């Protein structure tokens, strides 16, 4: 039996994480450093940890800030 693939959750954007699509897969991507994160990173704790460890200057930013970053990334 194949493992179920996790899907991007809109709440990930609260931590600056958006996604890109490759084929039928959704890959997590940091909207700040553009790093592609592993599928195992789709846990809230790990997303918070990436934001606080890698981008501590953005931990106090609100969702609208990350939405602007993500929209710029998609263009």
PDB file of N, CA, C and O in Angstrom:
ATOM      1  N   UNK A   1       0.852  -1.181   0.000  1.00  0.00           N
ATOM      2  CA  UNK A   1       0.000   0.000   0.000  1.00  0.00           C
ATOM      3  C   UNK A   1       0.900   1.248   0.000  1.00  0.00           C
ATOM      4  O   UNK A   1       1.834   1.342   0.796  1.00  0.00           O
ATOM      5  N   UNK A   2       0.619   2.173  -0.871  1.00  0.00           N
ATOM      6  CA  UNK A   2       1.421   3.386  -1.000  1.00  0.00           C
ATOM      7  C   UNK A   2       1.095   4.371   0.120  1.00  0.00           C
ATOM      8  O   UNK A   2      -0.036   4.451   0.598  1.00  0.00           O
ATOM      9  N   UNK A   3       2.115   5.112   0.519  1.00  0.00           N
ATOM     10  CA  UNK A   3       1.906   6.138   1.539  1.00  0.00           C
ATOM     11  C   UNK A   3       1.112   7.286   0.955  1.00  0.00           C
ATOM     12  O   UNK A   3       1.301   7.654  -0.204  1.00  0.00           O
ATOM     13  N   UNK A   4       0.236   7.845   1.743  1.00  0.00           N
ATOM     14  CA  UNK A   4      -0.519   9.019   1.305  1.00  0.00           C
ATOM     15  C   UNK A   4       0.407  10.225   1.324  1.00  0.00           C
ATOM     16  O   UNK A   4       1.157  10.436   2.278  1.00  0.00           O
ATOM     17  N   UNK A   5       0.344  11.005   0.263  1.00  0.00           N
ATOM     18  CA  UNK A   5       1.159  12.209   0.198  1.00  0.00           C
ATOM     19  C   UNK A   5       0.459  13.326   0.938  1.00  0.00           C
ATOM     20  O   UNK A   5      -0.755  13.493   0.830  1.00  0.00           O
ATOM     21  N   UNK A   6       1.223  14.080   1.682  1.00  0.00           N
ATOM     22  CA  UNK A   6       0.660  15.230   2.367  1.00  0.00           C
ATOM     23  C   UNK A   6       0.455  16.345   1.369  1.00  0.00           C
ATOM     24  O   UNK A   6       1.185  16.464   0.385  1.00  0.00           O
ATOM     25  N   UNK A   7      -0.535  17.151   1.632  1.00  0.00           N
ATOM     26  CA  UNK A   7      -0.847  18.286   0.768  1.00  0.00           C
ATOM     27  C   UNK A   7      -0.556  19.583   1.497  1.00  0.00           C
ATOM     28  O   UNK A   7      -0.593  19.652   2.726  1.00  0.00           O
ATOM     29  N   UNK A   8      -0.271  20.597   0.720  1.00  0.00           N
ATOM     30  CA  UNK A   8      -0.045  21.934   1.261  1.00  0.00           C
ATOM     31  C   UNK A   8      -1.299  22.399   1.992  1.00  0.00           C
ATOM     32  O   UNK A   8      -2.419  22.205   1.518  1.00  0.00           O
ATOM     33  N   UNK A   9      -1.096  23.003   3.131  1.00  0.00           N
ATOM     34  CA  UNK A   9      -2.193  23.555   3.925  1.00  0.00           C
ATOM     35  C   UNK A   9      -2.032  25.073   3.934  1.00  0.00           C
ATOM     36  O   UNK A   9      -0.926  25.578   4.131  1.00  0.00           O
ATOM     37  N   UNK A  10      -3.110  25.792   3.724  1.00  0.00           N
ATOM     38  CA  UNK A  10      -3.070  27.253   3.640  1.00  0.00           C
ATOM     39  C   UNK A  10      -2.496  27.904   4.897  1.00  0.00           C
ATOM     40  O   UNK A  10      -1.982  29.020   4.826  1.00  0.00           O
ATOM     41  N   UNK A  11      -2.572  27.238   6.031  1.00  0.00           N
ATOM     42  CA  UNK A  11      -2.027  27.815   7.265  1.00  0.00           C
ATOM     43  C   UNK A  11      -0.497  27.870   7.252  1.00  0.00           C
ATOM     44  O   UNK A  11       0.099  28.578   8.064  1.00  0.00           O
ATOM     45  N   UNK A  12       0.144  27.130   6.341  1.00  0.00           N
ATOM     46  CA  UNK A  12       1.599  27.166   6.242  1.00  0.00           C
ATOM     47  C   UNK A  12       2.092  28.564   5.884  1.00  0.00           C
ATOM     48  O   UNK A  12       3.220  28.931   6.212  1.00  0.00           O
ATOM     49  N   UNK A  13       1.252  29.338   5.217  1.00  0.00           N
ATOM     50  CA  UNK A  13       1.627  30.693   4.829  1.00  0.00           C
ATOM     51  C   UNK A  13       1.867  31.578   6.051  1.00  0.00           C
ATOM     52  O   UNK A  13       2.586  32.574   5.962  1.00  0.00           O
ATOM     53  N   UNK A  14       1.276  31.225   7.182  1.00  0.00           N
ATOM     54  CA  UNK A  14       1.525  31.966   8.424  1.00  0.00           C
ATOM     55  C   UNK A  14       3.003  31.923   8.819  1.00  0.00           C
ATOM     56  O   UNK A  14       3.469  32.770   9.581  1.00  0.00           O
ATOM     57  N   UNK A  15       3.733  30.942   8.301  1.00  0.00           N
ATOM     58  CA  UNK A  15       5.154  30.770   8.609  1.00  0.00           C
ATOM     59  C   UNK A  15       6.033  31.095   7.397  1.00  0.00           C
ATOM     60  O   UNK A  15       7.221  30.772   7.381  1.00  0.00           O
ATOM     61  N   UNK A  16       5.444  31.733   6.385  1.00  0.00           N
ATOM     62  CA  UNK A  16       6.195  32.136   5.205  1.00  0.00           C
ATOM     63  C   UNK A  16       6.412  31.034   4.196  1.00  0.00           C
ATOM     64  O   UNK A  16       7.259  31.159   3.311  1.00  0.00           O
ATOM     65  N   UNK A  17       5.654  29.952   4.314  1.00  0.00           N
ATOM     66  CA  UNK A  17       5.845  28.800   3.440  1.00  0.00           C
ATOM     67  C   UNK A  17       4.736  28.748   2.394  1.00  0.00           C
ATOM     68  O   UNK A  17       3.550  28.785   2.720  1.00  0.00           O
ATOM     69  N   UNK A  18       5.138  28.662   1.158  1.00  0.00           N
ATOM     70  CA  UNK A  18       4.207  28.502   0.048  1.00  0.00           C
ATOM     71  C   UNK A  18       4.551  27.175  -0.640  1.00  0.00           C
ATOM     72  O   UNK A  18       5.260  26.354  -0.059  1.00  0.00           O
ATOM     73  N   UNK A  19       4.072  26.957  -1.838  1.00  0.00           N
ATOM     74  CA  UNK A  19       4.406  25.705  -2.519  1.00  0.00           C
ATOM     75  C   UNK A  19       4.622  25.944  -4.005  1.00  0.00           C
ATOM     76  O   UNK A  19       4.160  26.933  -4.575  1.00  0.00           O
ATOM     77  N   UNK A  20       5.331  25.018  -4.605  1.00  0.00           N
ATOM     78  CA  UNK A  20       5.466  24.978  -6.051  1.00  0.00           C
ATOM     79  C   UNK A  20       4.999  23.603  -6.484  1.00  0.00           C
ATOM     80  O   UNK A  20       5.023  22.654  -5.701  1.00  0.00           O
ATOM     81  N   UNK A  21       4.577  23.499  -7.730  1.00  0.00           N
ATOM     82  CA  UNK A  21       4.099  22.214  -8.233  1.00  0.00           C
ATOM     83  C   UNK A  21       5.093  21.672  -9.243  1.00  0.00           C
ATOM     84  O   UNK A  21       5.539  22.379 -10.147  1.00  0.00           O
ATOM     85  N   UNK A  22       5.425  20.417  -9.073  1.00  0.00           N
ATOM     86  CA  UNK A  22       6.248  19.688 -10.030  1.00  0.00           C
ATOM     87  C   UNK A  22       5.483  18.431 -10.385  1.00  0.00           C
ATOM     88  O   UNK A  22       5.383  17.495  -9.591  1.00  0.00           O
ATOM     89  N   UNK A  23       4.955  18.427 -11.569  1.00  0.00           N
ATOM     90  CA  UNK A  23       4.123  17.299 -11.971  1.00  0.00           C
ATOM     91  C   UNK A  23       2.870  17.281 -11.122  1.00  0.00           C
ATOM     92  O   UNK A  23       2.119  18.256 -11.096  1.00  0.00           O
ATOM     93  N   UNK A  24       2.642  16.191 -10.435  1.00  0.00           N
ATOM     94  CA  UNK A  24       1.465  16.089  -9.566  1.00  0.00           C
ATOM     95  C   UNK A  24       1.828  16.273  -8.099  1.00  0.00           C
ATOM     96  O   UNK A  24       1.005  16.027  -7.217  1.00  0.00           O
ATOM     97  N   UNK A  25       3.070  16.710  -7.835  1.00  0.00           N
ATOM     98  CA  UNK A  25       3.519  16.915  -6.459  1.00  0.00           C
ATOM     99  C   UNK A  25       3.507  18.385  -6.071  1.00  0.00           C
ATOM    100  O   UNK A  25       3.761  19.260  -6.899  1.00  0.00           O
ATOM    101  N   UNK A  26       3.213  18.645  -4.818  1.00  0.00           N
ATOM    102  CA  UNK A  26       3.323  19.978  -4.248  1.00  0.00           C
ATOM    103  C   UNK A  26       4.543  19.977  -3.338  1.00  0.00           C
ATOM    104  O   UNK A  26       4.607  19.215  -2.374  1.00  0.00           O
ATOM    105  N   UNK A  27       5.505  20.832  -3.647  1.00  0.00           N
ATOM    106  CA  UNK A  27       6.714  20.937  -2.838  1.00  0.00           C
ATOM    107  C   UNK A  27       6.667  22.224  -2.043  1.00  0.00           C
ATOM    108  O   UNK A  27       6.342  23.284  -2.580  1.00  0.00           O
ATOM    109  N   UNK A  28       6.988  22.134  -0.773  1.00  0.00           N
ATOM    110  CA  UNK A  28       7.017  23.318   0.075  1.00  0.00           C
ATOM    111  C   UNK A  28       8.192  24.200  -0.320  1.00  0.00           C
ATOM    112  O   UNK A  28       9.281  23.707  -0.616  1.00  0.00           O
ATOM    113  N   UNK A  29       7.962  25.500  -0.322  1.00  0.00           N
ATOM    114  CA  UNK A  29       9.037  26.435  -0.620  1.00  0.00           C
ATOM    115  C   UNK A  29       8.940  27.624   0.316  1.00  0.00           C
ATOM    116  O   UNK A  29       7.863  28.187   0.513  1.00  0.00           O
ATOM    117  N   UNK A  30      10.065  27.998   0.887  1.00  0.00           N
ATOM    118  CA  UNK A  30      10.113  29.171   1.749  1.00  0.00           C
ATOM    119  C   UNK A  30       9.985  30.409   0.872  1.00  0.00           C
ATOM    120  O   UNK A  30      10.713  30.556  -0.110  1.00  0.00           O
ATOM    121  N   UNK A  31       9.070  31.291   1.221  1.00  0.00           N
ATOM    122  CA  UNK A  31       8.851  32.504   0.457  1.00  0.00           C
ATOM    123  C   UNK A  31       9.912  33.559   0.697  1.00  0.00           C
ATOM    124  O   UNK A  31       9.909  34.595   0.032  1.00  0.00           O
ATOM    125  N   UNK A  32      10.807  33.324   1.622  1.00  0.00           N
ATOM    126  CA  UNK A  32      11.862  34.290   1.939  1.00  0.00           C
ATOM    127  C   UNK A  32      13.181  33.877   1.286  1.00  0.00           C
ATOM    128  O   UNK A  32      13.790  34.665   0.562  1.00  0.00           O
ATOM    129  N   UNK A  33      13.621  32.646   1.539  1.00  0.00           N
ATOM    130  CA  UNK A  33      14.907  32.200   0.999  1.00  0.00           C
ATOM    131  C   UNK A  33      14.751  31.313  -0.242  1.00  0.00           C
ATOM    132  O   UNK A  33      15.745  30.951  -0.872  1.00  0.00           O
ATOM    133  N   UNK A  34      13.521  30.968  -0.589  1.00  0.00           N
ATOM    134  CA  UNK A  34      13.192  30.153  -1.770  1.00  0.00           C
ATOM    135  C   UNK A  34      13.695  28.714  -1.684  1.00  0.00           C
ATOM    136  O   UNK A  34      13.708  27.993  -2.682  1.00  0.00           O
ATOM    137  N   UNK A  35      14.104  28.307  -0.496  1.00  0.00           N
ATOM    138  CA  UNK A  35      14.558  26.932  -0.293  1.00  0.00           C
ATOM    139  C   UNK A  35      13.364  25.985  -0.397  1.00  0.00           C
ATOM    140  O   UNK A  35      12.294  26.260   0.145  1.00  0.00           O
ATOM    141  N   UNK A  36      13.557  24.883  -1.089  1.00  0.00           N
ATOM    142  CA  UNK A  36      12.530  23.850  -1.173  1.00  0.00           C
ATOM    143  C   UNK A  36      12.694  22.934   0.029  1.00  0.00           C
ATOM    144  O   UNK A  36      13.778  22.409   0.284  1.00  0.00           O
ATOM    145  N   UNK A  37      11.610  22.752   0.759  1.00  0.00           N
ATOM    146  CA  UNK A  37      11.639  21.942   1.974  1.00  0.00           C
ATOM    147  C   UNK A  37      11.102  20.552   1.690  1.00  0.00           C
ATOM    148  O   UNK A  37      10.301  20.361   0.774  1.00  0.00           O
ATOM    149  N   UNK A  38      11.541  19.595   2.469  1.00  0.00           N
ATOM    150  CA  UNK A  38      11.123  18.209   2.258  1.00  0.00           C
ATOM    151  C   UNK A  38       9.667  17.998   2.654  1.00  0.00           C
ATOM    152  O   UNK A  38       9.073  18.801   3.373  1.00  0.00           O
ATOM    153  N   UNK A  39       9.122  16.915   2.171  1.00  0.00           N
ATOM    154  CA  UNK A  39       7.751  16.548   2.495  1.00  0.00           C
ATOM    155  C   UNK A  39       7.589  16.299   3.991  1.00  0.00           C
ATOM    156  O   UNK A  39       6.510  16.505   4.546  1.00  0.00           O
ATOM    157  N   UNK A  40       8.650  15.861   4.632  1.00  0.00           N
ATOM    158  CA  UNK A  40       8.611  15.609   6.071  1.00  0.00           C
ATOM    159  C   UNK A  40       8.486  16.907   6.866  1.00  0.00           C
ATOM    160  O   UNK A  40       8.165  16.880   8.054  1.00  0.00           O
ATOM    161  N   UNK A  41       8.736  18.035   6.218  1.00  0.00           N
ATOM    162  CA  UNK A  41       8.651  19.339   6.892  1.00  0.00           C
ATOM    163  C   UNK A  41       7.221  19.851   7.016  1.00  0.00           C
ATOM    164  O   UNK A  41       7.010  20.936   7.557  1.00  0.00           O
ATOM    165  N   UNK A  42       6.265  19.124   6.545  1.00  0.00           N
ATOM    166  CA  UNK A  42       4.879  19.582   6.573  1.00  0.00           C
ATOM    167  C   UNK A  42       4.254  19.429   7.954  1.00  0.00           C
ATOM    168  O   UNK A  42       3.094  19.039   8.089  1.00  0.00           O
ATOM    169  N   UNK A  43       5.031  19.738   8.953  1.00  0.00           N
ATOM    170  CA  UNK A  43       4.534  19.741  10.323  1.00  0.00           C
ATOM    171  C   UNK A  43       4.718  21.152  10.852  1.00  0.00           C
ATOM    172  O   UNK A  43       5.765  21.767  10.650  1.00  0.00           O
ATOM    173  N   UNK A  44       3.708  21.660  11.524  1.00  0.00           N
ATOM    174  CA  UNK A  44       3.726  23.038  11.991  1.00  0.00           C
ATOM    175  C   UNK A  44       4.981  23.350  12.793  1.00  0.00           C
ATOM    176  O   UNK A  44       5.581  24.410  12.614  1.00  0.00           O
ATOM    177  N   UNK A  45       5.379  22.458  13.659  1.00  0.00           N
ATOM    178  CA  UNK A  45       6.573  22.686  14.474  1.00  0.00           C
ATOM    179  C   UNK A  45       7.804  22.921  13.601  1.00  0.00           C
ATOM    180  O   UNK A  45       8.590  23.829  13.873  1.00  0.00           O
ATOM    181  N   UNK A  46       7.975  22.118  12.566  1.00  0.00           N
ATOM    182  CA  UNK A  46       9.156  22.249  11.717  1.00  0.00           C
ATOM    183  C   UNK A  46       9.113  23.521  10.880  1.00  0.00           C
ATOM    184  O   UNK A  46      10.156  24.113  10.602  1.00  0.00           O
ATOM    185  N   UNK A  47       7.924  23.945  10.480  1.00  0.00           N
ATOM    186  CA  UNK A  47       7.802  25.193   9.723  1.00  0.00           C
ATOM    187  C   UNK A  47       8.138  26.388  10.615  1.00  0.00           C
ATOM    188  O   UNK A  47       8.829  27.315  10.193  1.00  0.00           O
ATOM    189  N   UNK A  48       7.644  26.353  11.844  1.00  0.00           N
ATOM    190  CA  UNK A  48       7.979  27.415  12.805  1.00  0.00           C
ATOM    191  C   UNK A  48       9.477  27.436  13.069  1.00  0.00           C
ATOM    192  O   UNK A  48      10.085  28.502  13.166  1.00  0.00           O
ATOM    193  N   UNK A  49      10.060  26.263  13.183  1.00  0.00           N
ATOM    194  CA  UNK A  49      11.484  26.153  13.456  1.00  0.00           C
ATOM    195  C   UNK A  49      12.306  26.720  12.294  1.00  0.00           C
ATOM    196  O   UNK A  49      13.304  27.403  12.524  1.00  0.00           O
ATOM    197  N   UNK A  50      11.902  26.449  11.062  1.00  0.00           N
ATOM    198  CA  UNK A  50      12.615  27.012   9.909  1.00  0.00           C
ATOM    199  C   UNK A  50      12.560  28.534   9.957  1.00  0.00           C
ATOM    200  O   UNK A  50      13.574  29.203   9.757  1.00  0.00           O
ATOM    201  N   UNK A  51      11.383  29.076  10.220  1.00  0.00           N
ATOM    202  CA  UNK A  51      11.229  30.526  10.260  1.00  0.00           C
ATOM    203  C   UNK A  51      12.073  31.138  11.375  1.00  0.00           C
ATOM    204  O   UNK A  51      12.797  32.105  11.140  1.00  0.00           O
ATOM    205  N   UNK A  52      11.989  30.591  12.576  1.00  0.00           N
ATOM    206  CA  UNK A  52      12.696  31.200  13.706  1.00  0.00           C
ATOM    207  C   UNK A  52      14.209  30.998  13.640  1.00  0.00           C
ATOM    208  O   UNK A  52      14.957  31.876  14.070  1.00  0.00           O
ATOM    209  N   UNK A  53      14.673  29.875  13.118  1.00  0.00           N
ATOM    210  CA  UNK A  53      16.113  29.618  13.041  1.00  0.00           C
ATOM    211  C   UNK A  53      16.772  30.272  11.836  1.00  0.00           C
ATOM    212  O   UNK A  53      17.883  30.792  11.941  1.00  0.00           O
ATOM    213  N   UNK A  54      16.094  30.249  10.691  1.00  0.00           N
ATOM    214  CA  UNK A  54      16.688  30.747   9.461  1.00  0.00           C
ATOM    215  C   UNK A  54      16.397  32.221   9.225  1.00  0.00           C
ATOM    216  O   UNK A  54      17.231  32.939   8.674  1.00  0.00           O
ATOM    217  N   UNK A  55      15.220  32.674   9.640  1.00  0.00           N
ATOM    218  CA  UNK A  55      14.793  34.052   9.380  1.00  0.00           C
ATOM    219  C   UNK A  55      14.229  34.704  10.651  1.00  0.00           C
ATOM    220  O   UNK A  55      13.065  35.103  10.664  1.00  0.00           O
ATOM    221  N   UNK A  56      15.022  34.817  11.704  1.00  0.00           N
ATOM    222  CA  UNK A  56      14.491  35.343  12.974  1.00  0.00           C
ATOM    223  C   UNK A  56      13.951  36.768  12.863  1.00  0.00           C
ATOM    224  O   UNK A  56      13.097  37.161  13.657  1.00  0.00           O
ATOM    225  N   UNK A  57      14.431  37.544  11.901  1.00  0.00           N
ATOM    226  CA  UNK A  57      13.953  38.913  11.739  1.00  0.00           C
ATOM    227  C   UNK A  57      12.525  38.974  11.205  1.00  0.00           C
ATOM    228  O   UNK A  57      11.911  40.041  11.221  1.00  0.00           O
ATOM    229  N   UNK A  58      11.980  37.842  10.730  1.00  0.00           N
ATOM    230  CA  UNK A  58      10.631  37.816  10.187  1.00  0.00           C
ATOM    231  C   UNK A  58       9.620  37.118  11.105  1.00  0.00           C
ATOM    232  O   UNK A  58       8.456  36.979  10.728  1.00  0.00           O
ATOM    233  N   UNK A  59      10.027  36.685  12.277  1.00  0.00           N
ATOM    234  CA  UNK A  59       9.114  35.930  13.146  1.00  0.00           C
ATOM    235  C   UNK A  59       7.935  36.756  13.643  1.00  0.00           C
ATOM    236  O   UNK A  59       6.896  36.198  13.996  1.00  0.00           O
ATOM    237  N   UNK A  60       8.083  38.073  13.675  1.00  0.00           N
ATOM    238  CA  UNK A  60       6.982  38.914  14.153  1.00  0.00           C
ATOM    239  C   UNK A  60       6.102  39.448  13.024  1.00  0.00           C
ATOM    240  O   UNK A  60       5.192  40.238  13.273  1.00  0.00           O
ATOM    241  N   UNK A  61       6.363  39.025  11.789  1.00  0.00           N
ATOM    242  CA  UNK A  61       5.568  39.486  10.650  1.00  0.00           C
ATOM    243  C   UNK A  61       4.229  38.763  10.617  1.00  0.00           C
ATOM    244  O   UNK A  61       4.115  37.613  11.041  1.00  0.00           O
ATOM    245  N   UNK A  62       3.216  39.461  10.105  1.00  0.00           N
ATOM    246  CA  UNK A  62       1.892  38.845  10.039  1.00  0.00           C
ATOM    247  C   UNK A  62       1.668  38.169   8.685  1.00  0.00           C
ATOM    248  O   UNK A  62       2.505  38.246   7.785  1.00  0.00           O
ATOM    249  N   UNK A  63       0.541  37.519   8.569  1.00  0.00           N
ATOM    250  CA  UNK A  63       0.217  36.740   7.377  1.00  0.00           C
ATOM    251  C   UNK A  63       0.207  37.586   6.109  1.00  0.00           C
ATOM    252  O   UNK A  63       0.639  37.118   5.056  1.00  0.00           O
ATOM    253  N   UNK A  64      -0.277  38.821   6.190  1.00  0.00           N
ATOM    254  CA  UNK A  64      -0.355  39.652   4.984  1.00  0.00           C
ATOM    255  C   UNK A  64       1.041  39.928   4.407  1.00  0.00           C
ATOM    256  O   UNK A  64       1.193  40.033   3.191  1.00  0.00           O
ATOM    257  N   UNK A  65       2.052  40.044   5.265  1.00  0.00           N
ATOM    258  CA  UNK A  65       3.428  40.213   4.798  1.00  0.00           C
ATOM    259  C   UNK A  65       3.847  39.003   3.963  1.00  0.00           C
ATOM    260  O   UNK A  65       4.411  39.156   2.880  1.00  0.00           O
ATOM    261  N   UNK A  66       3.571  37.810   4.467  1.00  0.00           N
ATOM    262  CA  UNK A  66       3.948  36.590   3.755  1.00  0.00           C
ATOM    263  C   UNK A  66       3.101  36.391   2.498  1.00  0.00           C
ATOM    264  O   UNK A  66       3.582  35.814   1.522  1.00  0.00           O
ATOM    265  N   UNK A  67       1.857  36.855   2.503  1.00  0.00           N
ATOM    266  CA  UNK A  67       1.018  36.769   1.302  1.00  0.00           C
ATOM    267  C   UNK A  67       1.618  37.630   0.197  1.00  0.00           C
ATOM    268  O   UNK A  67       1.635  37.221  -0.964  1.00  0.00           O
ATOM    269  N   UNK A  68       2.115  38.832   0.547  1.00  0.00           N
ATOM    270  CA  UNK A  68       2.761  39.683  -0.454  1.00  0.00           C
ATOM    271  C   UNK A  68       4.016  39.016  -1.006  1.00  0.00           C
ATOM    272  O   UNK A  68       4.260  39.052  -2.212  1.00  0.00           O
ATOM    273  N   UNK A  69       4.807  38.411  -0.136  1.00  0.00           N
ATOM    274  CA  UNK A  69       6.013  37.704  -0.573  1.00  0.00           C
ATOM    275  C   UNK A  69       5.652  36.561  -1.524  1.00  0.00           C
ATOM    276  O   UNK A  69       6.299  36.377  -2.555  1.00  0.00           O
ATOM    277  N   UNK A  70       4.630  35.806  -1.177  1.00  0.00           N
ATOM    278  CA  UNK A  70       4.223  34.653  -1.987  1.00  0.00           C
ATOM    279  C   UNK A  70       3.673  35.088  -3.345  1.00  0.00           C
ATOM    280  O   UNK A  70       3.934  34.440  -4.359  1.00  0.00           O
ATOM    281  N   UNK A  71       2.913  36.180  -3.364  1.00  0.00           N
ATOM    282  CA  UNK A  71       2.358  36.638  -4.643  1.00  0.00           C
ATOM    283  C   UNK A  71       3.474  37.123  -5.564  1.00  0.00           C
ATOM    284  O   UNK A  71       3.397  36.936  -6.778  1.00  0.00           O
ATOM    285  N   UNK A  72       4.511  37.745  -4.999  1.00  0.00           N
ATOM    286  CA  UNK A  72       5.657  38.160  -5.790  1.00  0.00           C
ATOM    287  C   UNK A  72       6.430  36.968  -6.326  1.00  0.00           C
ATOM    288  O   UNK A  72       6.991  37.029  -7.420  1.00  0.00           O
ATOM    289  N   UNK A  73       6.462  35.894  -5.568  1.00  0.00           N
ATOM    290  CA  UNK A  73       7.156  34.687  -5.966  1.00  0.00           C
ATOM    291  C   UNK A  73       6.438  33.991  -7.123  1.00  0.00           C
ATOM    292  O   UNK A  73       7.082  33.433  -8.013  1.00  0.00           O
ATOM    293  N   UNK A  74       5.110  34.024  -7.109  1.00  0.00           N
ATOM    294  CA  UNK A  74       4.315  33.325  -8.119  1.00  0.00           C
ATOM    295  C   UNK A  74       4.332  34.044  -9.469  1.00  0.00           C
ATOM    296  O   UNK A  74       4.028  33.444 -10.500  1.00  0.00           O
ATOM    297  N   UNK A  75       4.692  35.341  -9.459  1.00  0.00           N
ATOM    298  CA  UNK A  75       4.674  36.097 -10.717  1.00  0.00           C
ATOM    299  C   UNK A  75       5.880  35.849 -11.568  1.00  0.00           C
ATOM    300  O   UNK A  75       5.997  36.419 -12.653  1.00  0.00           O
TER     301      UNK A  75
END
